[in-house]
Amino acid sequence: MLRVEDLSVPHPRLKNKNLVEKISFSVRRGEVLGIAGLVGSGRSEVVNAIYGRIPRCGRVFVEGLGPEESRKGSGTAVAAALKAE
C-alpha cells in the first residue's frame, strides 16, 4: 500500500509558493492510480516528490513504513510510468 498525506511541493525559487498543495491519497495492493491534469499542473512533481527526488512537505508511507524504513529492502515496489504530452 502507498499512502500519501498532505503532500506539498515547494516552488524551487519562490518562497511561500507551492507547486503542489496538500494532497492526500492511498493506493492499495493491486490498485492502479492515474493522475491527470494539464501541462504544468504538478503531475510529475507529485511522482518525483513521492520518490524523494525533489524536496517535499508531508508524509509518504509504503506498506506502512516511512521513507527511511521503506528504503531498507522491504521488498515492496512502487512504480510510475510518466507520459510526455
N, C-alpha and C positions, 0 to 999 in steps of 0.2 A: 504494500500500500504506500502511496505517496500522499502526504498531507502538507499543504502549504497554508500558512496562517499569516495574515496581514502583511503580505509581501509588498514592499515598496522598493523601487529602484531610483536612487537619487540621480539627478542630472549631473553629468561629469563636470560641467563648467558653471552652472547657475545654482548658487546656494539657495536653499529653501524652495527648490523646484524638483519635483519627481517626474520621471518618465512614466512610471507605473505607480499607482496609488492604492495601497492596502487591498490587495485581492487575496481571497482565500478559496481553496477548493481541495477536494480529495479525489483520488483515483484508486479504486480497489483492484486487487489482483485480478487479471483477466479483462479489465475495462480498458477502453481507449479514450483519451481526451483529445479533442480538437480545439484549437484556439484560432478564431477567425477575426479578422479586422483589416482595416485599411492600411496602406503603406504608412509607416511611422506611428502606428498605434501601440507599439510596445510588445508585439508577439515574441520577437527574437530576444528582447531584453528579459522577458519572463523566463524563457528557457535558459538563457545564459546565467541569470541570477540563481535559478534552481541548481544548476551545475557548479555554482561558485566561481564562475569565470569573471563576473563583474560584481562590484560592491552591491550589497542589498541590506535592507532592514526587514525584519520579520523572521519567521521560523519555517524551516523545511525539515520534514521528517520522512525517512524511508524505512518502512516496516517498523515504525515507532521509534527509530533511532535518530538522534540529532546528527548534524553534519560531521562532527569528529568521529562519532561511533560508527556511522554508516560507511565510512571510508575504510574501515579496518576489516575488509574481506567478509562482509556479511553474506555474500553470495546472491544478493538481490540486485537486479538490473533495472535501471530506469533509462529509457532510450527516447531520443527525439529525432524526428525527420522534419527538416525545415525546407520549405519550398519557396524559391525565389519567384517573384512575380514578373 
